[in-house]
Amino acid sequence: MTAGQRPSRQGSAVPSRGGDGAGGAARHHGPTRNVDLRFEGGNRCQSADGVELYYEIRGTGDVTLTFLNHLFLVAPAWRTVTSELEQSLRLVAYDLRNQGASTRLHGALTWSDHVEDLRHLLDCIGVERTYLLGTSMSAMIARDFALAYPERVAGLLLVGPAFSPYGSQRRLALTRTWIYLLETGGMEVLYNHLYALCFSDFSQESGGSPMYLGFREVFLAVHSPEQVLANLAAAQSVRDEPEKLTQLSCPTLLMVGDTDFLWSTSSLTEMQRIVRGLRVAVIPRAGHLPYAENTSDFEREALRFIEDCEQQRAAERLAVASGSPRR
Amino acid sequence: MAVDREDVRRELKAMLRSVWRQHPDREIDPSAPLAALGVESSTLVTFLVRIEDRFRFSWDPDLPAGTLSTLDSISDAVVDRLRLAEPAGGR
């Protein structure tokens, strides 16, 4: 590609001009008017305090991968970026409390409720053990769940996690800024800031105005300012606590876009130093949301990680069964 | 030739059907928010790209939020753009 030439994108949920990003098939439930159909095909389960969690299950594999939304995502969004994973895995996506089609709450949220909600969800749908994919803020939920219930986590996929191996200060400052933007300028101002920050230069060039405008319409339709404010405020109550990362006992993949505003070469190296056996995948032509920006690479790396983990587990079981020492 | 709003809306509806592969048979209420109908962001972006290609203009990134929220409002925006490009006396 020469300088000034508009980049085109393949294998991405972010369509480029001249491309076609229409995703895979979803179930059709017939024509309906004035109903929010984004949340069709899913179910609801109840958490301990009566909060209902909306969830969707796709795929029929023996291995389960559970997706944790970040604060600006809803469960149906995973459909368009997981068509390959769906072929071999059982996929679970759900809305956090006070998000999407899960119960809307009034007043303050407690971050630790997200961890218990996940446990209730897995109990409800009969999943004993799962791989967990946390992205941005929800990587902290995935991390804390893995520490609280290690027997239920086969592996962690931390995709553009919002925590830092150095500590919380930068994330807290960013979140304070987002709350300020929301309170003073509203959702549109917050969207403008997040769009510029989260998507790579490549995505923004290839997507152009249609991507900016199209994503904005959906962003503003899906999230209310009250929800976002409460969710951001709850995120301010949790700390990055890098020492927690040293306690992880499950296989862990850290996946970041190569222009993720939160990650650098040195912070990736620091993560590898403190997380035992950490695998790192850097996704090209992607920022903070590699699954949306470079879907094919995202799916390939996620699947490769899970398949390697499963092979390792099978080898360990075999070694135990045959009484031979582990290699 | 004068731009006919109904023609544009009909064409856009057919275009949306062609890119919204998840729900090829779903009724599209032109006054309903597309997000509420279940049109995901990637589909909406593809739709907007197709409109640019078909009508040979580029979307203005300074369009106010809500301009592209329904099929009706998108049709209005397209008609406005086309009429701006019409030679004088073409209306």
Interface residues (C-beta under 8 A of the other chain):
Chain A: A13 V14 P15 S16 R17 G18 G19 D20 G21 A22 G23 G24 A25 A26 H28 G30 P31 T32 R33 N34 V35 D36 L37 R38 E40 P76 A77 R79 T80 E188 G207 G208 S209 P210 M211 Y212 L213 G214 F215 R216 E217 V218 F219 L220 A221 V222
Chain B: V19 W20 R21 Q22 H23 D25 R26 E27 D29 A32 P33 L34 A35 A36 L37 G38 V39 E40 S41 S42 T43 L44 V45 T46 F47 L48 V49 E52 D53 S58 W59 D60 P61 L63 A65 G66 T67 L68 S69
